[in-house]
Amino acid sequence: MSTKKARLAGTCPRPTSAEHVLGQIARGEVRAGPDAAREIAARHQAAYGDAVWGPVPVRPAVSSGPYLRPHPKPAATR
């Protein structure tokens, strides 16, 4: 009996969602990773333009954002 028929008959356990997705990636049905994400973003930018995400931001050489400042040192204890 094939795996598909065994699943339909209820004699073979169904794969988990993670197993299903990993199988799709392994078979090349879907792509994952930073290169695929960049290609998808570039396609969307070309198709929809700046109306959706806005222009590509220019990264400042030095940021004055609150998350990049060093934390203050705690007061010295004696």
Biopython code that builds the backbone (N, CA, C, O; Angstrom):
import numpy as np
from Bio.PDB.StructureBuilder import StructureBuilder

atoms = [
    (1, "MET", "N", (0.852, -1.177, 0.000)),
    (1, "MET", "CA", (0.000, 0.000, 0.000)),
    (1, "MET", "C", (0.895, 1.238, 0.000)),
    (1, "MET", "O", (1.874, 1.311, 0.743)),
    (2, "SER", "N", (0.546, 2.205, -0.843)),
    (2, "SER", "CA", (1.344, 3.423, -0.895)),
    (2, "SER", "C", (1.138, 4.236, 0.376)),
    (2, "SER", "O", (0.172, 4.041, 1.114)),
    (3, "THR", "N", (2.075, 5.154, 0.612)),
    (3, "THR", "CA", (1.990, 6.002, 1.803)),
    (3, "THR", "C", (0.715, 6.834, 1.782)),
    (3, "THR", "O", (0.065, 7.005, 2.814)),
    (4, "LYS", "N", (0.350, 7.358, 0.595)),
    (4, "LYS", "CA", (-0.860, 8.181, 0.497)),
    (4, "LYS", "C", (-2.101, 7.354, 0.822)),
    (4, "LYS", "O", (-2.982, 7.815, 1.547)),
    (5, "LYS", "N", (-2.172, 6.135, 0.290)),
    (5, "LYS", "CA", (-3.321, 5.272, 0.567)),
    (5, "LYS", "C", (-3.339, 4.868, 2.035)),
    (5, "LYS", "O", (-4.406, 4.773, 2.642)),
    (6, "ALA", "N", (-2.146, 4.626, 2.615)),
    (6, "ALA", "CA", (-2.078, 4.266, 4.030)),
    (6, "ALA", "C", (-2.569, 5.416, 4.897)),
    (6, "ALA", "O", (-3.239, 5.191, 5.905)),
    (7, "ARG", "N", (-2.242, 6.646, 4.513)),
    (7, "ARG", "CA", (-2.726, 7.803, 5.275)),
    (7, "ARG", "C", (-4.240, 7.919, 5.182)),
    (7, "ARG", "O", (-4.915, 8.199, 6.173)),
    (8, "LEU", "N", (-4.770, 7.699, 3.971)),
    (8, "LEU", "CA", (-6.210, 7.784, 3.794)),
    (8, "LEU", "C", (-6.922, 6.687, 4.580)),
    (8, "LEU", "O", (-8.030, 6.891, 5.077)),
    (9, "ALA", "N", (-6.284, 5.527, 4.691)),
    (9, "ALA", "CA", (-6.878, 4.425, 5.439)),
    (9, "ALA", "C", (-6.705, 4.610, 6.941)),
    (9, "ALA", "O", (-7.308, 3.878, 7.726)),
    (10, "GLY", "N", (-5.890, 5.577, 7.353)),
    (10, "GLY", "CA", (-5.687, 5.849, 8.772)),
    (10, "GLY", "C", (-4.661, 4.946, 9.426)),
    (10, "GLY", "O", (-4.588, 4.881, 10.653)),
    (11, "THR", "N", (-3.862, 4.242, 8.621)),
    (11, "THR", "CA", (-2.860, 3.346, 9.199)),
    (11, "THR", "C", (-1.486, 3.980, 9.289)),
    (11, "THR", "O", (-0.575, 3.396, 9.877)),
    (12, "CYS", "N", (-1.320, 5.152, 8.725)),
    (12, "CYS", "CA", (-0.029, 5.844, 8.731)),
    (12, "CYS", "C", (-0.236, 7.215, 9.383)),
    (12, "CYS", "O", (-1.160, 7.936, 9.005)),
    (13, "PRO", "N", (0.598, 7.585, 10.347)),
    (13, "PRO", "CA", (0.404, 8.886, 11.001)),
    (13, "PRO", "C", (0.676, 10.037, 10.040)),
    (13, "PRO", "O", (1.568, 9.954, 9.195)),
    (14, "ARG", "N", (-0.095, 11.104, 10.174)),
    (14, "ARG", "CA", (0.104, 12.287, 9.345)),
    (14, "ARG", "C", (1.342, 13.038, 9.834)),
    (14, "ARG", "O", (1.638, 13.040, 11.028)),
    (15, "PRO", "N", (2.059, 13.669, 8.917)),
    (15, "PRO", "CA", (3.229, 14.440, 9.339)),
    (15, "PRO", "C", (2.797, 15.692, 10.114)),
    (15, "PRO", "O", (1.699, 16.212, 9.918)),
    (16, "THR", "N", (3.668, 16.151, 10.978)),
    (16, "THR", "CA", (3.398, 17.395, 11.691)),
    (16, "THR", "C", (3.527, 18.553, 10.712)),
    (16, "THR", "O", (4.015, 18.371, 9.597)),
    (17, "SER", "N", (3.101, 19.728, 11.113)),
    (17, "SER", "CA", (3.211, 20.911, 10.256)),
    (17, "SER", "C", (4.672, 21.187, 9.915)),
    (17, "SER", "O", (5.001, 21.533, 8.780)),
    (18, "ALA", "N", (5.542, 21.031, 10.911)),
    (18, "ALA", "CA", (6.968, 21.277, 10.678)),
    (18, "ALA", "C", (7.524, 20.289, 9.655)),
    (18, "ALA", "O", (8.280, 20.680, 8.765)),
    (19, "GLU", "N", (7.156, 19.017, 9.774)),
    (19, "GLU", "CA", (7.622, 18.013, 8.811)),
    (19, "GLU", "C", (7.094, 18.326, 7.415)),
    (19, "GLU", "O", (7.802, 18.161, 6.422)),
    (20, "HIS", "N", (5.852, 18.776, 7.348)),
    (20, "HIS", "CA", (5.244, 19.118, 6.064)),
    (20, "HIS", "C", (5.995, 20.266, 5.393)),
    (20, "HIS", "O", (6.318, 20.185, 4.208)),
    (21, "VAL", "N", (6.271, 21.319, 6.135)),
    (21, "VAL", "CA", (6.965, 22.484, 5.584)),
    (21, "VAL", "C", (8.397, 22.135, 5.198)),
    (21, "VAL", "O", (8.870, 22.535, 4.134)),
    (22, "LEU", "N", (9.089, 21.390, 6.059)),
    (22, "LEU", "CA", (10.465, 20.993, 5.734)),
    (22, "LEU", "C", (10.504, 20.121, 4.486)),
    (22, "LEU", "O", (11.438, 20.216, 3.690)),
    (23, "GLY", "N", (9.496, 19.274, 4.311)),
    (23, "GLY", "CA", (9.402, 18.461, 3.092)),
    (23, "GLY", "C", (9.202, 19.324, 1.862)),
    (23, "GLY", "O", (9.813, 19.076, 0.823)),
    (24, "GLN", "N", (8.345, 20.344, 1.968)),
    (24, "GLN", "CA", (8.133, 21.259, 0.845)),
    (24, "GLN", "C", (9.423, 21.979, 0.471)),
    (24, "GLN", "O", (9.727, 22.138, -0.711)),
    (25, "ILE", "N", (10.175, 22.410, 1.465)),
    (25, "ILE", "CA", (11.451, 23.090, 1.202)),
    (25, "ILE", "C", (12.427, 22.127, 0.545)),
    (25, "ILE", "O", (13.099, 22.490, -0.421)),
    (26, "ALA", "N", (12.513, 20.897, 1.059)),
    (26, "ALA", "CA", (13.435, 19.906, 0.505)),
    (26, "ALA", "C", (13.084, 19.560, -0.942)),
    (26, "ALA", "O", (13.979, 19.328, -1.755)),
    (27, "ARG", "N", (11.797, 19.522, -1.268)),
    (27, "ARG", "CA", (11.362, 19.209, -2.635)),
    (27, "ARG", "C", (11.444, 20.405, -3.566)),
    (27, "ARG", "O", (11.244, 20.256, -4.771)),
    (28, "GLY", "N", (11.732, 21.585, -3.039)),
    (28, "GLY", "CA", (11.824, 22.782, -3.864)),
    (28, "GLY", "C", (10.476, 23.402, -4.172)),
    (28, "GLY", "O", (10.379, 24.252, -5.057)),
    (29, "GLU", "N", (9.431, 22.995, -3.460)),
    (29, "GLU", "CA", (8.098, 23.560, -3.685)),
    (29, "GLU", "C", (7.996, 24.980, -3.138)),
    (29, "GLU", "O", (7.258, 25.799, -3.686)),
    (30, "VAL", "N", (8.716, 25.279, -2.079)),
    (30, "VAL", "CA", (8.766, 26.622, -1.509)),
    (30, "VAL", "C", (10.220, 26.961, -1.224)),
    (30, "VAL", "O", (11.056, 26.073, -1.056)),
    (31, "ARG", "N", (10.509, 28.244, -1.172)),
    (31, "ARG", "CA", (11.871, 28.676, -0.865)),
    (31, "ARG", "C", (11.875, 29.376, 0.476)),
    (31, "ARG", "O", (10.890, 29.999, 0.872)),
    (32, "ALA", "N", (12.978, 29.266, 1.160)),
    (32, "ALA", "CA", (13.133, 29.911, 2.452)),
    (32, "ALA", "C", (14.555, 30.433, 2.572)),
    (32, "ALA", "O", (15.470, 29.931, 1.918)),
    (33, "GLY", "N", (14.731, 31.439, 3.406)),
    (33, "GLY", "CA", (16.066, 31.963, 3.657)),
    (33, "GLY", "C", (16.191, 33.399, 3.215)),
    (33, "GLY", "O", (15.290, 33.957, 2.589)),
    (34, "PRO", "N", (17.327, 33.994, 3.551)),
    (34, "PRO", "CA", (17.511, 35.422, 3.269)),
    (34, "PRO", "C", (17.543, 35.748, 1.777)),
    (34, "PRO", "O", (17.039, 36.797, 1.376)),
    (35, "ASP", "N", (18.120, 34.879, 0.945)),
    (35, "ASP", "CA", (18.166, 35.162, -0.496)),
    (35, "ASP", "C", (16.762, 35.162, -1.087)),
    (35, "ASP", "O", (16.421, 36.034, -1.887)),
    (36, "ALA", "N", (15.946, 34.181, -0.693)),
    (36, "ALA", "CA", (14.573, 34.126, -1.188)),
    (36, "ALA", "C", (13.781, 35.338, -0.709)),
    (36, "ALA", "O", (12.990, 35.900, -1.467)),
    (37, "ALA", "N", (13.983, 35.741, 0.525)),
    (37, "ALA", "CA", (13.273, 36.900, 1.070)),
    (37, "ALA", "C", (13.641, 38.173, 0.309)),
    (37, "ALA", "O", (12.776, 39.000, 0.021)),
    (38, "ARG", "N", (14.930, 38.328, -0.017)),
    (38, "ARG", "CA", (15.358, 39.514, -0.774)),
    (38, "ARG", "C", (14.739, 39.526, -2.169)),
    (38, "ARG", "O", (14.310, 40.573, -2.655)),
    (39, "GLU", "N", (14.694, 38.345, -2.819)),
    (39, "GLU", "CA", (14.103, 38.280, -4.155)),
    (39, "GLU", "C", (12.609, 38.599, -4.118)),
    (39, "GLU", "O", (12.104, 39.310, -4.987)),
    (40, "ILE", "N", (11.909, 38.081, -3.121)),
    (40, "ILE", "CA", (10.474, 38.355, -2.983)),
    (40, "ILE", "C", (10.256, 39.846, -2.725)),
    (40, "ILE", "O", (9.365, 40.452, -3.320)),
    (41, "ALA", "N", (11.059, 40.439, -1.846)),
    (41, "ALA", "CA", (10.926, 41.862, -1.551)),
    (41, "ALA", "C", (11.200, 42.711, -2.787)),
    (41, "ALA", "O", (10.516, 43.707, -3.023)),
    (42, "ALA", "N", (12.192, 42.322, -3.570)),
    (42, "ALA", "CA", (12.514, 43.069, -4.788)),
    (42, "ALA", "C", (11.370, 42.982, -5.792)),
    (42, "ALA", "O", (11.039, 43.975, -6.441)),
    (43, "ARG", "N", (10.756, 41.793, -5.925)),
    (43, "ARG", "CA", (9.607, 41.642, -6.826)),
    (43, "ARG", "C", (8.441, 42.518, -6.377)),
    (43, "ARG", "O", (7.797, 43.172, -7.197)),
    (44, "HIS", "N", (8.176, 42.526, -5.081)),
    (44, "HIS", "CA", (7.068, 43.335, -4.574)),
    (44, "HIS", "C", (7.358, 44.831, -4.745)),
    (44, "HIS", "O", (6.462, 45.602, -5.089)),
    (45, "GLN", "N", (8.575, 45.229, -4.510)),
    (45, "GLN", "CA", (8.948, 46.631, -4.676)),
    (45, "GLN", "C", (8.773, 47.035, -6.138)),
    (45, "GLN", "O", (8.273, 48.122, -6.429)),
    (46, "ALA", "N", (9.188, 46.155, -7.062)),
    (46, "ALA", "CA", (9.046, 46.459, -8.486)),
    (46, "ALA", "C", (7.570, 46.513, -8.889)),
    (46, "ALA", "O", (7.180, 47.344, -9.709)),
    (47, "ALA", "N", (6.762, 45.641, -8.323)),
    (47, "ALA", "CA", (5.349, 45.577, -8.697)),
    (47, "ALA", "C", (4.530, 46.704, -8.086)),
    (47, "ALA", "O", (3.672, 47.281, -8.754)),
    (48, "TYR", "N", (4.786, 47.022, -6.822)),
    (48, "TYR", "CA", (3.931, 47.967, -6.106)),
    (48, "TYR", "C", (4.590, 49.309, -5.820)),
    (48, "TYR", "O", (3.905, 50.275, -5.481)),
    (49, "GLY", "N", (5.888, 49.380, -5.949)),
    (49, "GLY", "CA", (6.599, 50.634, -5.749)),
    (49, "GLY", "C", (6.611, 51.089, -4.298)),
    (49, "GLY", "O", (6.400, 50.305, -3.373)),
    (50, "ASP", "N", (6.866, 52.381, -4.130)),
    (50, "ASP", "CA", (6.996, 52.962, -2.794)),
    (50, "ASP", "C", (5.654, 53.150, -2.102)),
    (50, "ASP", "O", (5.622, 53.488, -0.919)),
    (51, "ALA", "N", (4.549, 52.942, -2.805)),
    (51, "ALA", "CA", (3.226, 53.148, -2.215)),
    (51, "ALA", "C", (2.970, 52.190, -1.052)),
    (51, "ALA", "O", (2.187, 52.492, -0.151)),
    (52, "VAL", "N", (3.629, 51.047, -1.076)),
    (52, "VAL", "CA", (3.393, 50.056, -0.022)),
    (52, "VAL", "C", (4.371, 50.220, 1.132)),
    (52, "VAL", "O", (3.955, 50.354, 2.283)),
    (53, "TRP", "N", (5.660, 50.211, 0.838)),
    (53, "TRP", "CA", (6.669, 50.234, 1.898)),
    (53, "TRP", "C", (7.405, 51.552, 2.010)),
    (53, "TRP", "O", (8.086, 51.779, 3.009)),
    (54, "GLY", "N", (7.298, 52.410, 1.048)),
    (54, "GLY", "CA", (8.051, 53.650, 1.072)),
    (54, "GLY", "C", (9.426, 53.442, 0.460)),
    (54, "GLY", "O", (9.807, 52.311, 0.160)),
    (55, "PRO", "N", (10.163, 54.509, 0.276)),
    (55, "PRO", "CA", (11.491, 54.383, -0.338)),
    (55, "PRO", "C", (12.450, 53.629, 0.584)),
    (55, "PRO", "O", (12.241, 53.532, 1.793)),
    (56, "VAL", "N", (13.485, 53.112, -0.020)),
    (56, "VAL", "CA", (14.509, 52.413, 0.752)),
    (56, "VAL", "C", (15.207, 53.433, 1.641)),
    (56, "VAL", "O", (15.705, 54.439, 1.136)),
    (57, "PRO", "N", (15.256, 53.203, 2.952)),
    (57, "PRO", "CA", (15.871, 54.191, 3.833)),
    (57, "PRO", "C", (17.384, 54.232, 3.660)),
    (57, "PRO", "O", (18.022, 53.223, 3.360)),
    (58, "VAL", "N", (17.933, 55.407, 3.855)),
    (58, "VAL", "CA", (19.381, 55.583, 3.831)),
    (58, "VAL", "C", (19.861, 55.370, 5.256)),
    (58, "VAL", "O", (19.372, 56.016, 6.182)),
    (59, "ARG", "N", (20.809, 54.473, 5.433)),
    (59, "ARG", "CA", (21.308, 54.181, 6.779)),
    (59, "ARG", "C", (22.282, 55.266, 7.210)),
    (59, "ARG", "O", (23.254, 55.537, 6.504)),
    (60, "PRO", "N", (22.040, 55.884, 8.342)),
    (60, "PRO", "CA", (22.983, 56.897, 8.821)),
    (60, "PRO", "C", (24.294, 56.254, 9.260)),
    (60, "PRO", "O", (24.321, 55.104, 9.699)),
    (61, "ALA", "N", (25.380, 57.014, 9.135)),
    (61, "ALA", "CA", (26.684, 56.488, 9.550)),
    (61, "ALA", "C", (26.699, 56.229, 11.050)),
    (61, "ALA", "O", (27.229, 55.217, 11.509)),
    (62, "VAL", "N", (26.117, 57.146, 11.806)),
    (62, "VAL", "CA", (26.045, 57.001, 13.261)),
    (62, "VAL", "C", (24.591, 57.265, 13.651)),
    (62, "VAL", "O", (24.021, 58.300, 13.304)),
    (63, "SER", "N", (24.019, 56.340, 14.357)),
    (63, "SER", "CA", (22.632, 56.514, 14.753)),
    (63, "SER", "C", (22.556, 57.139, 16.139)),
    (63, "SER", "O", (23.370, 56.845, 17.014)),
    (64, "SER", "N", (21.587, 57.986, 16.319)),
    (64, "SER", "CA", (21.375, 58.558, 17.639)),
    (64, "SER", "C", (20.153, 57.934, 18.288)),
    (64, "SER", "O", (19.595, 58.480, 19.241)),
    (65, "GLY", "N", (19.739, 56.780, 17.762)),
    (65, "GLY", "CA", (18.565, 56.097, 18.299)),
    (65, "GLY", "C", (18.789, 55.628, 19.722)),
    (65, "GLY", "O", (19.923, 55.364, 20.122)),
    (66, "PRO", "N", (17.709, 55.521, 20.491)),
    (66, "PRO", "CA", (17.845, 55.164, 21.906)),
    (66, "PRO", "C", (18.369, 53.743, 22.109)),
    (66, "PRO", "O", (18.933, 53.446, 23.162)),
    (67, "TYR", "N", (18.195, 52.859, 21.126)),
    (67, "TYR", "CA", (18.595, 51.471, 21.321)),
    (67, "TYR", "C", (20.081, 51.244, 21.071)),
    (67, "TYR", "O", (20.611, 50.183, 21.401)),
    (68, "LEU", "N", (20.751, 52.229, 20.495)),
    (68, "LEU", "CA", (22.165, 52.057, 20.214)),
    (68, "LEU", "C", (23.059, 52.778, 21.210)),
    (68, "LEU", "O", (24.284, 52.686, 21.133)),
    (69, "ARG", "N", (22.454, 53.487, 22.136)),
    (69, "ARG", "CA", (23.260, 54.157, 23.163)),
    (69, "ARG", "C", (23.693, 53.158, 24.215)),
    (69, "ARG", "O", (22.947, 52.234, 24.539)),
    (70, "PRO", "N", (24.894, 53.335, 24.754)),
    (70, "PRO", "CA", (25.315, 52.416, 25.815)),
    (70, "PRO", "C", (24.489, 52.645, 27.073)),
    (70, "PRO", "O", (24.059, 53.764, 27.351)),
    (71, "HIS", "N", (24.277, 51.593, 27.815)),
    (71, "HIS", "CA", (23.548, 51.715, 29.070)),
    (71, "HIS", "C", (24.406, 52.469, 30.085)),
    (71, "HIS", "O", (25.628, 52.322, 30.104)),
    (72, "PRO", "N", (23.766, 53.268, 30.917)),
    (72, "PRO", "CA", (24.553, 53.973, 31.944)),
    (72, "PRO", "C", (25.138, 52.966, 32.936)),
    (72, "PRO", "O", (24.522, 51.953, 33.266)),
    (73, "LYS", "N", (26.336, 53.281, 33.392)),
    (73, "LYS", "CA", (26.980, 52.400, 34.351)),
    (73, "LYS", "C", (26.309, 52.573, 35.719)),
    (73, "LYS", "O", (25.950, 53.686, 36.104)),
    (74, "PRO", "N", (26.144, 51.476, 36.442)),
    (74, "PRO", "CA", (25.532, 51.612, 37.773)),
    (74, "PRO", "C", (26.467, 52.379, 38.707)),
    (74, "PRO", "O", (27.687, 52.381, 38.539)),
    (75, "ALA", "N", (25.857, 53.025, 39.691)),
    (75, "ALA", "CA", (26.655, 53.777, 40.660)),
    (75, "ALA", "C", (27.555, 52.808, 41.431)),
    (75, "ALA", "O", (27.159, 51.694, 41.774)),
    (76, "ALA", "N", (28.750, 53.264, 41.684)),
    (76, "ALA", "CA", (29.701, 52.419, 42.422)),
    (76, "ALA", "C", (29.230, 52.240, 43.864)),
    (76, "ALA", "O", (28.737, 53.177, 44.491)),
    (77, "THR", "N", (29.387, 51.048, 44.364)),
    (77, "THR", "CA", (29.027, 50.779, 45.761)),
    (77, "THR", "C", (30.306, 50.606, 46.575)),
    (77, "THR", "O", (31.319, 50.139, 46.055)),
    (78, "ARG", "N", (30.256, 50.978, 47.830)),
    (78, "ARG", "CA", (31.446, 50.856, 48.681)),
    (78, "ARG", "C", (31.375, 49.656, 49.540)),
    (78, "ARG", "O", (32.293, 49.400, 50.319)),
]
sb = StructureBuilder()
sb.init_structure("model")
sb.init_model(0)
sb.init_chain("A")
sb.init_seg("    ")
for serial, (resi, resn, name, xyz) in enumerate(atoms, 1):
    if name == "N":
        sb.init_residue(resn, " ", resi, " ")
    sb.init_atom(name, np.array(xyz, "f"), 0.0, 1.0, " ", f" {name:<3s}", serial, name[0])
structure = sb.get_structure()
